[in-house]
Amino acid sequence: MARDTGTEALEALARLAEERVDHRFKGLPPDADGLTVGELAAQRRNLFTGGFTTPVLALSAERLEHNLALMETYAARHGLAFAPHGKTSMAPQLFRRQIERGAWGITLAVPHQVRVARAFGVRRVFLANELVDPAALRWISAELDADAGFRFVCYVDSVRGVELMDAALRGASRPLDVVVELAAGEGARTGVRTEAECAAVADAVAATGTLRLVGVAGYEGEVPEADPERVHTWLRRLVALAAEFDKAGRFTGLEEIVVSAGGSAWFDAVADVFAEIPELSVPVLKLLRSGAYVSHDDGHYRRLTPFTRVPEEGALEPAFRLWAQVVSRPSADQAFVNAGKRDAAHDLDLPFAQAVRRDGTERPATGISVTGLSDQHAWLRTGPEADLEVGDWLGMGLSHPCTSFDKWQLIPVAEADGTVVDYVRTFF
């Protein structure tokens, strides 16, 4: 009997609000211990006066909503289906909001992430990886058997991988849908390097009874020395591969052909090239997978976002701010706050000092910069114009959402005046 995953999803999301607040969750008010998350949210405490302790990471309610709406509009305008990469947030509440905003489904990378998505009722999953773990494959197969509405697609990028998948799935009642991953170039990450090798992998899939070839995919963000010309060229290779496979009859019997690409740096190029996809034997699902947009950032993706190249399409807004407190001011040109590597993303850029709060007043962090991180301290350089004292709160922007979400299990969502209206639970 098929499961009622819609009801299960609502129940699972409701249970998040029933979780008790305690020592597991950084930054939350100590006097909230024992309350449920829902009860704490209903109190609408203020981030700055409601007992929150530093460091505390917050999401802007307004900017989060803006980003969700913008990418929904962008995908619809360009005729793209959208499966945002869930590894960015691993937050089922955000998955739900993305799907409510028109997302086809959620992209994920590893089996654990799929288990999280399924626990919260996600009906369509695109796994942007080759899956060869037999235990995970058997679990996926059981999910497919139990839920006729569950759609799962994953990469294949080797004949050996196809053989391992086939061995693990023998006896499955539904075939597993796969797409051949085309590598972005020599020395790039995963994927099949040449079109001839892609054909060999496709032949291997066709020889099984457990797998079904439904399309082609890849990740243009790995194009070596990426620039618009190189990215467009590689995307046209991907489209040409789909057309060649279709001409050869490799997609016979399908209702749609999947062609998928799209990280957060080049989705404008994906929109351009996918608009050129010729008419194939059946309709094409043009699947975009950008994920970092949901919170955007103040560093890496602010520099790389395609909206800088197409400003007429809109602009994403950085939604994260990490608040820490000045705990030492040993000299006129140096200060330390109580947030470090355990709290802030630092794999691409250091945090950016943005705002100082003192006695209820907020002002720009003029003359203040972050120069390094220890485990639990950020090192600050302060110029002559910096007005900073022990006890002040320093608000910092972050770079790279994927390594910001994963440091926080429960993240307050605050309105512009600091009112906390929700809490986002992550599962890493």
C-alpha positions in Angstrom: 0.0 0.0 0.0 1.4 3.4 -0.9 2.1 5.7 2.0 0.3 9.0 2.5 3.5 11.1 2.4 1.6 14.4 2.3 0.1 13.7 5.8 3.5 12.3 7.0 5.3 15.4 5.9 2.9 17.8 7.7 3.2 15.6 10.8 7.0 15.6 10.6 7.2 19.3 10.2 4.7 19.8 13.1 7.0 17.7 15.3 9.8 20.1 14.7 7.8 22.7 16.6 7.3 20.3 19.5 11.1 19.8 20.1 12.2 21.0 23.4 14.7 23.9 23.6 17.8 23.0 25.7 21.6 23.1 25.8 21.9 21.4 22.3 21.1 24.7 20.6 23.6 27.5 20.5 22.6 31.1 21.2 19.1 30.5 22.4 17.9 32.1 25.6 18.9 30.1 28.7 15.5 30.9 30.3 13.7 29.2 27.3 14.9 25.7 28.4 12.0 23.4 28.5 9.8 25.3 26.1 9.0 23.8 22.8 10.3 25.5 19.7 6.8 26.4 18.8 6.2 28.0 22.2 9.4 30.0 22.0 8.5 31.2 18.5 5.1 32.3 19.7 6.7 34.6 22.3 8.2 36.6 19.4 11.3 37.5 21.4 13.7 40.1 20.2 17.1 38.9 19.0 18.8 41.7 20.9 16.8 42.1 24.1 15.0 38.7 24.5 17.8 36.8 26.2 19.7 35.3 23.3 23.3 34.7 24.0 26.3 35.3 21.7 27.4 34.0 19.4 24.0 33.7 17.6 23.4 33.2 13.9 20.2 34.7 12.5 18.4 34.6 9.2 16.5 37.6 7.9 12.9 36.8 7.5 12.4 39.4 4.7 15.5 38.5 2.8 14.8 34.8 2.9 11.3 35.4 1.5 12.7 37.7 -1.2 15.2 35.1 -2.4 12.7 32.3 -2.4 10.3 34.5 -4.5 13.0 35.7 -6.9 14.3 32.3 -7.9 10.7 31.0 -8.3 10.1 33.9 -10.7 13.4 33.4 -12.5 12.9 29.7 -13.1 9.3 30.2 -14.4 10.4 33.1 -16.7 13.0 30.9 -18.4 10.9 27.7 -18.6 13.1 25.8 -16.1 12.1 23.2 -13.6 13.8 23.8 -10.3 15.3 21.3 -7.9 17.3 23.5 -5.5 20.3 21.7 -3.9 19.2 20.8 -0.4 22.8 20.2 0.9 23.0 24.0 1.3 20.6 24.2 4.2 19.6 20.6 5.1 16.5 22.3 6.5 13.2 20.6 5.8 11.3 23.7 6.6 13.1 25.5 3.8 12.7 22.5 1.5 8.9 22.8 2.1 9.0 26.6 1.3 11.0 25.9 -1.8 8.5 23.3 -3.0 5.6 25.6 -2.2 7.4 28.2 -4.3 7.2 25.9 -7.3 10.2 23.7 -7.0 10.0 20.4 -8.9 11.8 18.7 -6.0 15.0 18.8 -4.1 18.6 18.0 -5.2 20.8 16.1 -2.7 24.2 14.6 -2.7 24.4 11.6 -0.3 22.1 8.9 1.0 21.7 10.4 4.5 20.4 13.6 2.9 17.8 11.6 1.0 16.7 10.0 4.2 16.1 13.4 5.8 14.2 14.6 2.7 12.0 11.5 2.7 11.3 11.8 6.4 9.8 15.1 5.7 7.8 14.0 2.7 9.8 15.2 -0.3 8.4 13.4 -3.3 11.0 14.1 -5.9 14.7 13.8 -5.3 17.6 14.4 -7.8 20.8 12.9 -6.4 23.7 14.7 -8.0 26.1 11.8 -7.4 26.6 8.2 -8.5 25.1 6.0 -5.8 26.9 2.6 -5.5 26.4 1.8 -1.8 24.3 -1.4 -1.7 22.5 -0.7 1.6 21.5 2.8 0.4 20.4 1.4 -3.0 18.2 -1.2 -1.3 16.7 1.4 0.9 15.9 3.7 -2.1 14.4 0.7 -3.8 12.1 0.0 -0.8 11.1 3.7 -0.8 10.2 3.5 -4.5 8.2 0.3 -3.9 6.3 1.8 -0.9 5.4 5.1 -2.6 4.2 5.0 -6.2 4.5 8.8 -6.2 8.2 8.9 -5.3 10.5 10.0 -8.1 14.2 9.5 -7.7 16.9 10.2 -10.2 20.7 9.9 -9.8 23.9 10.1 -11.7 25.8 7.3 -13.4 29.3 8.0 -14.5 31.0 4.6 -15.1 30.3 1.1 -16.3 31.7 -0.2 -13.0 29.2 2.0 -11.2 26.3 0.6 -13.3 27.4 -2.9 -12.5 27.5 -2.3 -8.8 24.1 -0.6 -8.9 22.6 -3.5 -10.9 23.9 -6.1 -8.5 22.4 -4.2 -5.5 19.0 -3.8 -7.1 18.4 -7.3 -8.4 14.8 -8.2 -7.6 13.6 -4.6 -7.4 10.0 -4.1 -8.7 10.7 -0.6 -10.1 13.8 0.4 -12.1 15.9 3.2 -10.8 16.0 6.3 -13.0 19.5 7.4 -13.9 21.2 10.2 -15.9 24.6 10.0 -17.5 26.9 12.6 -15.9 29.1 14.4 -18.4 32.2 15.7 -16.8 33.0 19.4 -17.1 36.4 18.8 -18.6 39.7 17.0 -18.0 40.8 17.3 -14.4 37.3 18.4 -13.3 35.4 16.6 -10.6 33.2 13.6 -11.3 31.5 12.5 -14.6 32.3 10.8 -17.8 35.1 12.5 -19.8 34.1 11.8 -23.4 31.0 11.3 -25.4 32.1 7.9 -26.5 32.5 6.9 -22.8 29.0 8.3 -22.1 27.6 6.0 -24.8 29.4 3.1 -23.2 27.8 3.9 -19.8 24.4 4.3 -21.5 24.8 0.9 -23.1 25.6 -0.6 -19.7 22.5 0.9 -18.3 20.4 -0.5 -21.2 21.8 -4.0 -20.5 20.3 -4.0 -17.0 16.8 -4.6 -15.9 17.2 -2.6 -12.8 18.1 0.9 -14.2 16.4 3.2 -16.6 18.2 5.9 -18.5 16.2 9.1 -18.4 18.6 11.8 -19.4 21.9 13.5 -19.0 23.3 16.0 -16.5 26.4 17.7 -15.1 27.8 20.6 -13.2 29.1 23.6 -15.1 30.7 25.0 -12.0 33.5 22.6 -12.5 34.4 23.8 -16.0 38.2 24.5 -15.8 39.0 28.2 -15.9 35.3 28.9 -16.1 34.2 32.0 -18.0 31.0 32.6 -20.0 32.4 31.3 -23.2 33.8 28.0 -21.7 30.6 27.4 -19.6 28.3 28.0 -22.6 30.5 25.6 -24.7 30.3 22.9 -22.1 26.5 23.3 -21.7 26.1 23.0 -25.5 28.0 19.7 -25.3 25.6 18.5 -22.7 22.6 19.4 -24.8 24.2 17.8 -27.9 24.7 14.6 -25.9 21.0 14.5 -25.0 20.0 15.1 -28.6 22.4 12.3 -29.8 21.1 9.9 -27.2 17.6 10.6 -28.3 18.4 10.2 -32.0 20.0 6.8 -31.2 16.7 5.7 -29.5 18.1 5.6 -26.0 15.1 7.3 -24.5 12.4 5.2 -26.1 9.4 4.8 -23.9 10.0 7.8 -21.7 7.4 10.5 -21.0 10.1 13.1 -20.6 13.9 13.5 -21.0 15.8 15.0 -18.1 18.6 17.5 -18.9 20.0 19.0 -15.8 22.7 21.4 -14.7 23.0 24.6 -12.7 24.9 25.6 -9.6 24.7 29.1 -8.1 27.3 30.8 -10.2 26.2 30.2 -13.8 22.5 29.6 -13.9 22.1 32.4 -16.4 24.3 30.4 -18.8 22.1 27.4 -18.1 19.0 29.4 -18.9 20.6 30.6 -22.2 21.6 27.2 -23.4 18.6 25.3 -22.2 16.5 27.7 -24.2 18.3 26.3 -27.3 17.4 22.7 -26.6 15.9 21.4 -29.9 12.7 19.5 -30.1 13.3 15.9 -29.0 11.1 12.8 -29.2 9.4 13.7 -26.0 9.3 16.8 -23.8 12.4 17.8 -22.0 12.6 18.5 -18.2 15.1 21.3 -18.0 16.2 20.9 -14.5 18.1 23.7 -12.7 19.8 22.8 -9.3 21.0 26.1 -7.8 20.9 26.0 -3.9 23.0 28.8 -2.3 20.4 31.4 -3.4 18.1 30.6 -0.4 20.3 32.6 2.0 22.8 34.0 -0.5 25.9 35.5 1.2 28.1 38.5 1.6 31.2 37.0 -0.1 31.7 34.2 -2.5 28.2 34.1 -4.1 27.7 37.9 -3.9 30.7 38.1 -6.2 29.7 35.2 -8.5 25.9 35.5 -8.7 24.7 35.7 -12.2 22.4 38.5 -11.3 25.5 40.8 -11.5 25.5 39.9 -15.2 21.7 40.2 -15.7 20.7 42.9 -13.2 17.4 43.5 -15.0 16.4 40.0 -13.6 16.6 41.1 -10.0 19.1 40.7 -7.2 19.5 38.2 -4.4 20.0 39.5 -0.8 22.3 38.1 1.9 20.1 36.7 4.6 22.6 35.5 7.2 24.1 37.6 10.0 26.3 36.3 12.8 26.2 38.3 16.0 29.1 38.0 18.5 30.2 40.1 21.4 33.4 42.0 22.0 35.1 40.2 24.9 38.6 41.8 24.7 39.9 45.1 23.5 43.6 44.8 24.3 44.9 47.7 22.2 43.7 50.6 20.0 44.1 48.5 16.8 42.9 45.1 18.0 39.8 43.5 19.4 38.3 40.0 19.8 34.7 38.7 19.7 33.4 35.4 20.9 32.7 33.7 17.6 35.2 31.6 15.7 35.6 28.6 13.4 32.9 26.7 15.3 30.4 29.3 14.5 31.3 31.0 11.1 31.9 29.7 7.6 35.6 30.4 6.8 36.4 28.0 3.9 36.1 30.7 1.2 36.3 34.0 3.0 36.5 35.3 6.5 33.4 36.9 8.0 32.7 40.6 7.2 32.2 43.1 10.0 29.0 45.0 9.2 27.3 46.5 12.2 27.9 47.4 15.9 25.1 47.5 18.5 25.4 49.3 21.8 22.6 50.3 24.1 20.0 49.5 21.6 21.6 51.6 18.8 23.0 50.0 15.6 25.6 51.7 13.4 28.0 50.6 10.6 31.1 48.7 11.7 33.3 51.5 10.3 37.1 50.8 10.6 36.6 47.2 11.7 37.7 44.1 9.8 38.0 40.4 10.6 41.6 39.3 10.1 41.5 35.7 11.4 39.6 33.1 13.3 40.5 30.9 16.2 38.2 28.1 17.4 36.0 30.5 19.5 37.4 33.9 18.7 37.4 36.3 15.7 40.4 38.5 15.5 39.5 42.1 14.6 41.7 44.9 13.3 40.4 48.3 14.4 41.3 51.6 12.8 41.3 55.1 14.4 37.7 55.6 13.3 36.5 52.4 14.9 34.1 52.9 17.9 34.2 49.6 19.7 34.1 48.6 23.3 34.0 45.4 25.3 30.4 44.3 25.5 29.4 45.6 22.1 27.6 43.2 19.7 29.2 42.9 16.3 27.1 41.7 13.3 29.1 39.9 10.7 28.2 38.8 7.2 29.3 35.3 6.0 30.6 33.7 2.9 29.4 30.3 1.6 26.0 29.3 2.8 26.8 25.6 2.6 29.3 25.8 5.5 27.2 28.4 7.4 24.1 26.3 7.9 26.0 23.2 9.0 27.4 24.9 12.2 23.9 25.6 13.6 21.2 23.1 14.5 18.4 25.7 15.2 18.6 29.1 13.6 16.4 32.1 14.6 14.5 33.8 11.7 14.3 37.5 12.6 12.4 40.4 11.1 14.2 43.7 10.5 13.4 45.0 14.0 14.9 41.9 15.6 11.6 40.1 16.3 12.2 36.4 16.0 9.3 34.8 14.2 10.5 31.3 13.5 13.4 28.8 14.0 14.9 26.7 11.2 16.1 23.2 12.2 19.0 21.7 10.2 20.0 18.1 9.8 23.6 17.5 8.9 
